[in-house]
Amino acid sequence: MAEALRKKVKLHPLTASINESEEPGKRTRGRPKKGAEPLAPRKVLRVCLDGNIDRERFEEQLAAESVFILVTLPDCASTDAELLAACKDQAGVDNAFRWLKEPASVAPIFLEKEERIAALALIYVLAYMVYTLIQRRMRAKLAEQETTVPGNKGRTAKPTTEVIFRLMRGIQSMRWATADGREVRALLGVTTEQKRALEMASPSSAAKASTQASRSQDGDSWGTGQ
C-alpha cells in the first residue's frame, strides 16, 4: 500500500508503519444479559503514514512546469510576460468562435462567391465584437457602482450579454411625425431597471449628455414603466 502511494505522490516521500493495539470488545446493542461473561479484548491494526515534502524535487518540478515555449516572429516587440498573457487569453477567442458557430449559426452559409462569404464573416465578427463590448462595459459599470442587475438566478454583478438582452424585453420603440413636421421617437414600457441598464451601457458621460440634448431637440422621450 505504501509503495503504491509512494509511486503516485512523487513530491512527498512516505513512511508507513503499522501499529497494533488492544481495545475492549464491542458489545451489541441493548443491555447485556445477566451473568454474561465480559467480552474478550480485540486487536486493532492502524496504518500510519508520515510524509514530508521533498524540497529538491519540488523545485525541479516547479522549474519544469514554469517553462512555456512560445514561437514568435523575429520583429516581435512584446515582452515575454505580454506574450504569455496573450497566449493564455486565447481561451476567450476560442469561446468567441464557439459562439459564432453555434448560436449565430455561421456554419450553414448558402453563398457561392468567396467575396460574399468573407463579407458575411466580417459582419458576424463585428456583431460579436459589439456583443462582447456590451458585456465588458456593463460589468465594468456594475463593479464601479458596486451594484447588480437581475440575472438568471437572482441578481448578479457579472451579467452576460444574453442576460442584458433579456432584461430589455418588453421595451417598445415608437416613431411618429408631429403636425409641424418634426419626427418624434420614444421608448415605451421602460422599467427602472431597464433605464438604469441603458444609462450604464452608454459609451461615456459626454455621449450620454449629447444624447440627452439630442432627445430634447428632436423630441425623443422615455416612456415610463414600473
PyMOL commands that set and color helices and strands:
alter all, ss='L'
color gray80, all
select helices_A, chain A and resi 2-8+55-65+80-88+90-101+114-145+161-167+192-200+205-218
alter helices_A, ss='H'
color red, helices_A
select strands_A, chain A and resi 14-23+42-51+149-150+155-156+172-177+183-190+221-224
alter strands_A, ss='S'
color yellow, strands_A
deselect
rebuild
show_as cartoon
